Amino acid sequence: MRTGQLFFPARLTEAVYVERPYSAHGTSPDTSNPQDAVFRSGGSKGMLTIEKRSSGYAATITMGVHA
């Protein structure tokens, strides 16, 4: 079994953190992408592509899995 992590672009994360209920916990995430150990170890491959839609956002990613 393999566990991975997906990442959101910083600009979207920052926009979310100014909205409720997240704004009650501060205006930024505990760990930014550059500070995240997983991201620094190749996590940029887990960066989601975000598309704004009328009802919110859609996130996509293309992945390959090595067994």
C-alpha positions in Angstrom: 0.0 0.0 0.0 1.2 3.5 -0.8 0.0 6.7 0.8 0.3 10.0 -1.0 -0.6 13.7 -0.5 -2.2 16.1 -2.9 -1.5 19.8 -2.9 -3.5 23.0 -3.7 -1.9 26.1 -5.3 -0.9 28.6 -2.6 -3.1 31.3 -4.0 -6.2 29.1 -3.6 -5.3 28.0 -0.1 -4.8 31.7 0.9 -8.2 32.6 -0.5 -9.9 29.8 1.4 -8.2 30.8 4.7 -9.9 34.2 4.7 -13.3 32.6 4.5 -15.4 31.1 7.4 -14.9 28.7 9.1 -11.2 28.6 8.3 -10.7 32.3 9.2 -11.5 31.5 12.8 -8.2 29.5 12.9 -5.9 32.3 11.4 -5.3 33.6 8.0 -2.8 31.0 6.7 -2.3 27.3 6.9 -0.1 25.7 9.5 2.3 24.5 6.8 2.8 26.1 3.4 3.8 24.0 0.4 7.5 25.1 0.6 7.6 24.2 4.3 6.0 20.8 3.8 8.5 18.0 3.9 6.4 15.9 1.5 6.1 18.7 -1.0 9.9 19.4 -0.8 10.5 15.7 -1.5 8.8 15.7 -4.9 5.3 16.7 -3.8 5.0 19.2 -6.6 4.0 16.1 -8.7 0.9 16.0 -6.5 -0.1 19.6 -7.3 -3.8 19.8 -8.3 -4.9 21.8 -11.4 -7.8 24.0 -10.3 -10.6 25.2 -12.5 -13.1 27.8 -11.2 -16.7 26.8 -11.8 -20.0 28.5 -11.1 -20.7 26.2 -8.2 -17.1 26.3 -6.8 -13.9 24.6 -8.0 -12.9 21.4 -9.8 -9.5 19.9 -9.2 -7.8 17.5 -11.5 -4.5 15.6 -11.6 -3.0 13.0 -13.8 -1.1 10.2 -12.1 0.8 7.1 -12.9 1.2 4.3 -10.3 4.2 2.0 -10.2 3.5 -1.3 -8.5 
